[in-house]
Structure formats: structure tokens, C-alpha cells
Amino acid sequence: MMTQPAAPWHGLPNEPVSIERLPPELLLPIVSSLPGLDTLWNLMRASPNTLRLFNCNANTITEGILSGPNSILPSNVQELVRGVILARSKSLPFKNLNDFQVRHMFGLFDPSMAKETELITLGPGTLSVSNPPVVVLRSVVATAYQISALSQACLATCLERTRALRIMHPIDPKICYTDDNDCPNKIVPAFERKYPGTPAKMIDAGQPTWVEEMRAVRAIWVIQMVGEMRRLSSNKADMIDWPDRDLDHLNKLDLAQFFRIYRADYDGQEITSAEEYLKTLGEVTHDVYHRLPRPPPASPVTRWTTALPIPEDTTWVVRGYLLNGNFHLLHPGSSLPAGAKRWKTPKYSKDHSWGRTDTALNKKSYGVKFFKALATTEAGPGESPICGVGFDSFRPLGFAFWDRWRMHLLGLAPDILHSELDFYYYAWESILPPEEVMSIKNALREDWWRSMAKYNATLAAGRAQQRFNYYSDASDDG
């Protein structure tokens, strides 16, 4: 039953409506429909009536905002928020590290895990069952505001650094690190090639998109959740069922490694980027809760209204048909033959192709995907001139967060109809510190000469064996 936080308003007809005078039955649906807990925190600080309402209906309001139709948070972040609430309430559904790490956290980022194990999900009914104390819910609302502020400050810092870049493009748009380099009789490895360049035209893409911001928000909620679990582990009584080995492993495991144990290809760049930024602000503290450093003071540069997600807009187009077990293209203006079965393929929007729709949050950022080619393509088409480069210099620039559109406007990604790897390898190399480039290329040069020496030795041994076989056969014939 809802408790009255304030007396119903019976003001004069012409008196302005104030949120402080709204009765609970009118205010509750308004507050429960807010887009985010950070917005709720601002309202609670500004409105005593809203604070009283929350204290009487904390569970309803919190869950209404988390899972309501106006919620700004993706579902896996909603689960992280509920997880923090349960951790602070000491109502954990995890009996050991496997429950937490594999059945819950892995499942948040890879739902296909459900095929291998029964997942532990923290859905919309979780809070009503656990009935967390009001003081805990209020603390998590404050944490949500802090994480929103930290996420935006992190992205603002990254944007400021990208605006200071001096990106270079090759003058020749068709450079190639694997052609004959005008020296058909000489092998010139990619790392030894030099091309003249010119400053790239850079365009500011403006405020981060919903996808970009949610990558940062999600990373910091992961840091918060694991931090809460580690705080609890310091008191064995709070996690009495956990084996000592699990507790020790939980506290020692690097966060990026935390996920990589299951997925070897998970790079954890979002989380590592957020961790590195948080360290610039100060140390985390453990008292009643796991507390992240304070965000910098709010300003028009570091705080903004979170953009709305761009929904996926995919249309299905008939491009062919199946007839008698064979596939046939359907040419424009043609009709389907009798008995044919339509073959539909998806036609994605431009926002989808640029990585700006909400579904892009389930994939790696463009910067992380491109970096993988830049760092690991050692030979053949698309050979990188800086193979082996680390992500360290790219991380402070926000490359783990940005979509392809922003990277394209910066001059660091091709448009959606092209994939000129060599051209953009050049651009990415241009923003690295010269000493880092020199170190990478010296290492590549040593590997190159070592491999050439090994190749020549193998070739010489093969020729020697051929000569031996030749003279041996000649001796036998004689």
C-alpha cells in the first residue's frame, strides 16, 4: 500500500502546478517513467516531495525506471545495476565463482552461453523477490548518477584528445604495402616502405551516440559490480559458501582476463579504457560500499543529455528464389516462376552500417576491430606496416568506444562502401609517438632478417642435399 508522502494539493485554480504539491498517485507514475536513475537522483536532490515518495516506494520506482519503456539502459546494464543492489543487500544468488563469472557475467555478454549452462539472470522480478532495503536502493541511485557522470567525463576527455590529433593521409590514395614497390627484383617489407603524406581533413562528429556512451557506461558498471563482490569477499561471513580458492581468484584476476578466460578473443578494451581513466581521478575506496573516484566538476563539456538509441531498421528484400533445389538470382522487373520459393536477404540502414544502431552495442567497436587487423596482419594482402603494435596509445583516444562514423570523420576509417586497409594503416601509424613506431619497426626488422637468414639456410641446405644426391647418383652409375 502506498504511503502518502505529502498532502494532496488543493491550491487556487490559477496557481502554478508544482511537483512539490503533486499527490503520490500522480507523482508515482511520473517518477517511475523517468529514463534513468541518474535523472531520478537529480530530481530527488531538487524535490523533497520526490525523495519522500521514493522512500515509500523505492522498489517500485527503481524497477520501473530500470525496465520501463523509457529506460535508457540496455538490458545487460540493467542486470548489472540489479547485481550491485543485491551485493549491497548481501542477497547474492551466486554460490561460487563459477556462478558469478560464468553463469552470470559471461551470460550478460554472450547469451549463447545458455546452450552450455543454465544462466543466472537478474531480470525485472529480481528486486521484488529480494526486497532490498530503501537505504541500499537510494545508494545505488546515487551510484548510477556517479557512473553516468564518470562515463561522460571519460568520453569527453577522449574526445578532447582526438581533437588535438594531427592525422596524416598518404598523398597517393592507392598505396599498397604488398605490391612490388616499383622494385620487381627486390622484396621491400611493409615496415620499410615510406610514402609522402598530407594532413587529413578532420570533422567533429559531436556528442557521443547512445552506443558510444553505453559502451563506457557498461564498462564502469562492470568495474562497480566486480568491486562490490571483492568488497564482500573481504569478510568471509558475507560469502560463507564460497571456497577460499574462489575468493582468492576473484581478488587477483585482472578484469579483462576475467572475461577472456571464457572467450579467448575478448580483448576487454572497453573495460581497460575505463579503468585507466578512473585511475587518473584517484583511488577507489572500500567502506560500506565499493566507491569509485569522484567525477570531475560538471560542465557543458563533460555533461550532456544522453542521446536516444537509434533502433535497428532492417528491411527484407527478395533477391532470388529457390526452384528444384537450385538458387537463382531474381533480376529487377522479373517475376517469380511458378513453384519457386522466395529468398530474402536483409537490407540494413546506413546507421547500421556505420555502427550507430542499438544492436551495435553487442559488437566490438570499429576501432577495436580495425586494430586487430593492424596489429596481427603479418604477411600477404593487407600486410600491416606496424604489425605487433599495442593498443596502449589508442586507448586514451577512446578507440574502444567510437563507432565507425566518428572514426571516418576523424580520417581513421573508410566509408561503408570501401575498405582501403593500407590507406588507413598509414593514418593510424601517423598518430603514434615516433619512438613507438621506431621500436615496433626495429623489432619487425630483426624478425625479418632472422626469418630471411633461416630461409636462406634452409635453401642452402636443400641445394646442398640436391648436389649430394646428384653426385651420389652419378657415382652409383659409374
MOCOR-V662940 format. One line per field, one symbol per residue. psi: psi as a letter, one per 20 degrees, with the letter a starting at -180 (. if undefined). Layout:
psi->???
//
This chain:
psi->ppqohqqqplaqhjpqpqhiipqhhhhghghijqhqhhgggghhhhohghgggghikggggghhggjrijpiprhhhghhghggghghillpjpirhggggghfgghhinhihhhhqoqoqmahighhghmqqhhgghhhgghggghgggghhghhggghhhhiqnpqqqhoikqpjjaikjmhjppoqhiiqpqqrqpqppppibqqrgggghggggghhgggghhghhghihohhilhipqhhgggghhipqghhhhihgohjphkhgghggghghhiiaqqqodhroprqqqrqqrhhiqrppqqqoqpnpqppoiaqppkjqppqoqpiqrpqpiqpqoqqqoqrhhghikirhiihirqqhghghhgghhiohrapkppilpiqrighhgiijiihqrhgghghikjqrriirmngggiggghhiiqphhggggghgghgghghghhggghgggghghhhggghghghhghh.
//
